Amino acid sequence: MRDAYIVTAIRTPGCRRNKGAFKDTRPEELLSFILRTVVEKTPGLDVGMVDDVMIGCAFPEAEQGLNIGRIAAQIAGFPEKVGGATVNRFCASGLEAIALCAMRIMAGWSDITLGGGVESMTFVPMPGNLPRPDADYSREHPELYVSMGITAENVASRYGISRKDQDEFAHQSQMKASKALEGKLFKEIVPTPAVKFVKRNNGIFAKETFLQDFDDGIRPATTLEGLGKLYPVFRANGSVTAGNSSQMTDGAAATVLMSGEMVNKLGITPIARLKHYTTVGCRADEMGVGPRYAIPKLLDLAGLSIEDIGLWEINEAFASQALYCIRELGLDKYMDRINVYGGAIALGHPLGCTGAKLCAQLVHRMKERGVKYGVESMCVGGGMGAAALFELCD
């Protein structure tokens, strides 16, 4: 089986739902920009050389509907011969799209693929515009449709994750992200055109464009005292607050993958190989435990141990579930390797984009630090976990 090489991985900033820089920027605009830019940043690559485009999106409807993977590629200027598809595995959608691209290369079906993800939680809020649970099934199994916040409360109460520990974890995420922002360390971010509507003197709103080049949900002024004053939002007398949960975010990310033959032909120095990818199911009403089971399954596939992994990107859907998984896996001994520039509590969780976003973050950190193996993992709505192993190229 052939290797699948990551040669370029970039993302837009992550911006707050309804309040951030992308609140007036349609998801097709974010995605088409990042698709076009990732090709431009790949030496020797032209849009017509891409075999296919796979895009993760957790709520592919409304502005994100009608197969945004195909539509955005057309908006970006890809020729008609380049197809596009939209992939949905909720929070792992972007990673699933990249894995599908890698598998096509590994199987010899493609030489150049483009995987990524997009989510505008401003335009398409959770849980979509018109959810319709099955009435008969939901009567017997309501947990499949339960709020993600309730699943986080379930993890906290069932496994003894205290409010204090959740707030401390959230504070650390904000502080790591603030330090990275100050040091301009988010090298995977591409300044991205954003839209705003400005009211003129005549009362008419005019469309204007500006460049956004940072994650606007990072809060450097966060304190433990401030986090401790926040009320729980999902359960009375609960412990999950807006401060120790991931931010709902708008953003897009993209990754170019190539076969070894194409890498050599174009004279490109790849960043990393996608070595293994796996998913696993778990109880829907505690979906946040997914990485606890996906990561050991991944490491078994690879023949590696926790100690072999130099960097981790574990999505912080909620502090309660991230902490549980870290502790259960014995990763609390390696906190300096986990989400080194902050996680979704500070940087945001743009659902279908997150898997592709974490890929870009991880491979850049691996290259920056010379780390051989990196893992990204996340819990997934509906009761799942996903994990992928990346190996730095020599």
C-alpha positions in Angstrom: 0.0 0.0 0.0 1.3 3.5 -0.9 2.0 6.3 1.5 -0.3 9.3 1.6 1.7 12.5 2.1 0.4 15.8 3.6 2.2 18.5 1.6 0.2 21.6 2.6 -2.3 22.2 5.5 -3.8 25.6 6.3 -6.8 27.1 8.0 -8.8 30.3 8.3 -9.0 31.9 11.7 -11.7 30.6 14.0 -14.2 33.3 14.7 -17.1 33.5 17.2 -20.6 32.6 16.1 -22.8 35.6 15.7 -20.3 38.0 17.2 -17.0 37.3 15.4 -15.3 38.5 12.3 -17.0 35.9 10.0 -20.6 36.5 11.1 -21.5 38.0 7.8 -19.2 35.8 5.7 -21.0 32.9 4.0 -19.5 29.4 4.4 -18.9 29.0 0.6 -16.8 32.2 0.7 -14.6 30.8 3.6 -14.3 27.4 2.0 -13.6 28.6 -1.6 -10.9 30.9 -0.3 -9.1 28.3 1.7 -9.3 25.7 -1.2 -7.9 28.2 -3.7 -5.2 29.3 -1.2 -4.0 25.8 -0.3 -3.4 25.1 -4.0 -1.6 28.3 -4.5 0.7 27.5 -1.5 1.7 24.1 -2.9 4.7 24.4 -5.3 4.0 23.2 -8.8 0.3 22.4 -8.1 -2.6 23.7 -10.3 -6.3 23.3 -9.5 -6.7 21.1 -12.6 -4.3 18.5 -11.2 -6.5 17.7 -8.2 -8.4 14.4 -8.5 -11.1 15.2 -6.1 -12.2 17.4 -3.2 -13.6 16.0 0.0 -15.1 18.5 2.6 -16.4 17.8 6.1 -19.5 19.6 7.3 -21.5 18.7 10.3 -24.7 20.5 9.2 -24.7 20.4 5.4 -27.9 22.4 4.8 -29.1 25.9 3.9 -26.0 28.0 3.0 -23.9 24.8 3.6 -26.1 22.6 1.6 -26.4 21.4 -2.0 -23.0 19.6 -1.7 -20.8 22.5 -0.6 -17.7 20.4 -1.3 -18.5 20.6 -5.0 -20.0 24.2 -5.0 -17.1 25.8 -3.2 -14.5 24.1 -5.4 -16.3 25.6 -8.4 -16.4 29.0 -6.8 -12.7 28.7 -6.1 -12.0 28.2 -9.8 -11.4 24.5 -10.0 -12.3 23.1 -13.5 -15.5 21.1 -14.0 -13.5 17.8 -14.2 -12.6 18.1 -10.5 -15.4 16.6 -8.4 -16.4 17.4 -4.9 -18.2 15.7 -2.0 -19.5 16.6 1.4 -18.7 14.3 4.3 -20.6 14.2 7.7 -19.3 12.5 10.8 -20.3 15.5 13.0 -17.2 16.7 14.9 -14.9 14.4 13.0 -16.1 15.4 9.6 -13.0 17.3 8.5 -10.7 14.5 9.7 -13.0 11.9 8.0 -12.6 13.9 4.7 -8.9 13.9 5.0 -8.8 10.2 5.8 -10.9 9.4 2.7 -8.5 11.4 0.6 -5.6 9.5 2.1 -7.2 6.1 1.5 -7.7 6.9 -2.2 -4.0 7.7 -2.5 -3.1 4.6 -0.5 -5.3 2.4 -2.7 -3.7 3.8 -5.9 -7.0 5.4 -7.1 -5.7 9.0 -6.9 -2.4 10.9 -6.8 -3.5 14.3 -5.6 -6.5 14.9 -3.4 -7.7 17.8 -1.3 -9.5 17.3 2.1 -10.9 19.8 4.4 -13.8 21.1 6.4 -16.1 24.0 6.9 -18.7 25.2 9.3 -20.5 28.5 9.8 -22.3 28.1 13.1 -23.6 31.6 12.5 -25.5 30.7 9.3 -26.4 27.1 10.4 -26.8 26.9 14.1 -26.8 23.7 16.1 -28.7 21.4 15.7 -29.5 22.6 12.2 -32.6 24.4 10.9 -35.2 21.7 10.9 -34.2 18.7 13.1 -36.8 15.9 13.0 -36.0 13.0 15.4 -37.7 9.7 14.8 -40.7 9.8 17.2 -40.9 6.1 17.9 -37.1 5.5 18.3 -36.6 8.7 20.4 -39.2 7.5 22.9 -37.1 4.5 23.7 -33.7 5.9 23.1 -33.8 9.7 23.7 -30.0 9.7 24.5 -29.2 9.6 20.7 -30.8 13.1 20.4 -29.7 14.6 23.7 -27.9 18.0 23.9 -24.1 17.8 23.8 -24.0 19.9 26.9 -26.0 17.3 28.8 -23.5 14.6 27.6 -20.8 16.8 29.1 -22.7 17.0 32.4 -23.1 13.2 32.3 -19.4 12.7 32.0 -18.6 15.1 34.8 -21.1 13.5 37.2 -20.5 9.9 36.3 -16.7 10.1 36.4 -16.1 12.7 39.1 -14.7 15.6 37.0 -15.1 18.6 39.4 -16.1 22.1 38.4 -12.8 23.3 39.8 -10.8 21.0 37.6 -12.9 22.0 34.5 -12.3 25.6 35.1 -8.6 25.2 35.6 -8.3 23.2 32.4 -10.3 26.0 30.6 -8.0 28.6 32.0 -4.9 26.8 30.9 -6.4 26.5 27.4 -7.0 30.3 27.2 -3.5 31.1 28.6 -1.7 28.8 26.1 -3.7 30.3 23.3 -3.1 33.8 24.5 0.7 33.2 24.7 0.7 31.7 21.2 -1.3 34.6 19.8 1.1 37.1 21.3 4.1 35.2 19.9 2.4 34.9 16.4 2.9 31.1 16.6 -0.2 30.1 14.6 1.7 29.6 11.4 -1.1 27.5 9.8 -3.5 30.5 9.7 -4.0 32.3 6.4 -5.3 35.9 6.6 -8.8 35.5 5.3 -11.2 37.9 3.6 -14.2 38.6 5.8 -17.4 40.5 5.0 -19.2 43.2 7.0 -22.1 45.4 6.2 -21.7 49.1 7.1 -24.6 51.5 7.3 -24.0 54.6 5.1 -25.4 58.1 5.8 -28.2 57.4 3.4 -29.4 54.5 5.5 -28.3 51.9 3.0 -25.9 49.1 4.1 -22.8 48.6 1.9 -20.8 45.4 1.8 -17.2 45.8 2.7 -14.3 43.3 2.9 -11.4 43.2 5.4 -8.7 40.7 6.3 -9.0 38.6 9.5 -5.8 37.0 10.6 -6.4 35.7 14.2 -8.7 33.6 16.2 -11.1 36.1 17.8 -12.4 33.9 20.6 -9.1 33.9 22.6 -9.5 35.7 25.9 -6.2 36.7 27.4 -7.9 38.4 30.4 -9.5 35.1 31.5 -9.1 34.4 35.2 -10.0 31.4 37.4 -12.1 33.8 39.5 -14.1 34.9 36.5 -14.6 31.4 35.3 -15.8 30.4 38.7 -18.6 33.1 38.6 -20.2 31.6 35.5 -23.5 29.8 35.9 -24.0 26.3 34.5 -25.9 26.4 31.3 -27.2 22.8 30.7 -28.2 21.5 34.1 -29.3 23.1 37.3 -26.5 22.8 39.8 -24.3 21.4 37.1 -20.7 22.1 36.4 -20.5 22.8 32.6 -20.5 26.5 31.8 -19.9 28.6 28.7 -16.3 29.2 30.0 -15.3 25.5 30.2 -17.0 24.5 27.0 -15.8 24.9 23.4 -16.8 28.0 21.6 -19.2 27.8 18.7 -17.2 29.1 15.8 -17.1 29.8 12.0 -14.1 28.6 10.0 -12.6 26.5 7.2 -9.5 24.4 6.7 -7.9 22.5 3.8 -5.1 19.9 3.3 -3.4 18.8 0.1 -2.4 15.1 0.0 -0.2 13.4 -2.6 1.3 10.0 -3.5 5.0 9.5 -3.2 5.3 9.4 -7.0 3.6 12.8 -7.3 5.7 14.3 -4.5 8.8 13.3 -6.3 7.6 14.4 -9.7 6.8 17.9 -8.4 9.9 18.1 -6.2 7.9 18.8 -3.1 9.1 18.2 0.4 6.1 16.8 2.3 5.3 17.6 5.9 4.0 14.3 7.2 2.3 11.0 6.4 -1.2 10.1 7.5 -0.4 6.6 8.8 -3.6 5.4 10.5 -7.2 6.5 11.1 -9.9 4.9 13.2 -13.3 5.4 14.7 -15.2 3.8 17.5 -18.7 3.9 19.0 -19.6 4.7 22.6 -22.7 5.6 24.6 -24.5 8.5 23.0 -25.4 10.1 26.3 -21.7 10.4 27.2 -20.3 10.9 23.7 -17.4 12.9 25.1 -15.6 9.7 26.2 -15.0 8.8 22.6 -11.2 9.6 22.5 -10.7 7.3 25.6 -11.5 4.4 23.3 -10.4 5.6 19.8 -6.9 6.4 20.9 -6.0 2.9 22.2 -7.5 1.4 19.1 -5.4 3.7 16.9 -2.2 2.9 18.9 -2.9 -0.8 18.6 -3.2 -0.5 14.8 0.1 1.3 14.7 1.9 -0.8 17.2 2.8 2.2 19.3 2.3 3.3 22.9 1.3 6.5 24.6 5.0 7.2 25.2 5.8 7.2 21.5 3.5 10.1 20.7 5.3 13.5 20.9 2.3 15.8 20.3 -1.5 15.5 20.8 -4.4 17.6 19.5 -7.4 16.4 21.6 -10.4 18.4 20.8 -11.8 20.3 23.8 -15.5 19.9 23.1 -15.9 20.3 26.9 -13.3 20.4 29.7 -15.1 17.6 31.5 -14.8 15.1 28.6 -11.3 16.1 27.6 -10.1 15.8 31.2 -11.7 12.4 31.6 -10.1 11.0 28.5 -6.7 12.4 29.4 -6.8 10.9 32.9 -8.1 7.5 31.8 -5.4 7.2 29.2 -2.6 8.2 31.6 -1.9 11.3 29.4 -1.9 13.6 32.4 1.8 12.8 32.7 2.3 14.5 29.3 0.2 17.7 29.6 3.1 19.6 28.0 2.4 17.6 24.8 -1.3 18.2 24.6 -2.9 21.2 22.8 0.3 23.1 23.2 -1.2 26.3 21.8 -4.6 25.9 23.4 -7.6 24.0 22.3 -11.2 24.5 21.3 -12.2 26.2 24.6 -10.0 29.1 23.5 -9.7 28.6 19.7 -13.2 27.4 18.9 -14.9 24.3 17.6 -16.3 24.9 14.1 -17.8 21.3 14.1 -17.3 20.0 10.5 -14.1 22.0 10.1 -12.5 21.0 13.4 -10.9 17.7 12.2 -9.2 19.5 9.3 -8.3 22.4 11.5 -6.6 20.2 14.1 -4.7 18.4 11.3 -3.2 21.7 10.1 -2.4 22.7 13.7 -0.8 19.3 14.5 1.4 18.9 11.5 2.7 22.5 11.8 3.6 21.9 15.5 5.3 18.6 14.6 7.4 20.3 12.0 8.2 23.2 14.3 9.4 20.9 17.1 10.8 18.0 15.1 8.3 15.5 16.6 8.1 12.2 14.8 4.6 11.1 15.8 1.5 13.2 16.5 -2.1 12.1 17.2 -5.4 14.1 16.8 -8.5 12.8 18.4 -12.0 14.0 19.1 -15.4 12.9 20.5 -18.2 12.9 18.1 -21.9 13.6 18.5 -24.2 10.6 18.6 -21.6 8.6 20.6 -18.3 8.1 18.8 -14.6 8.8 18.9 -12.1 9.3 16.1 -8.3 9.4 16.1 -5.6 9.7 13.5 -1.8 9.1 13.6 0.6 11.4 11.7 4.3 10.7 11.1 6.7 13.6 10.4 8.7 13.2 7.1 12.5 13.2 7.4 
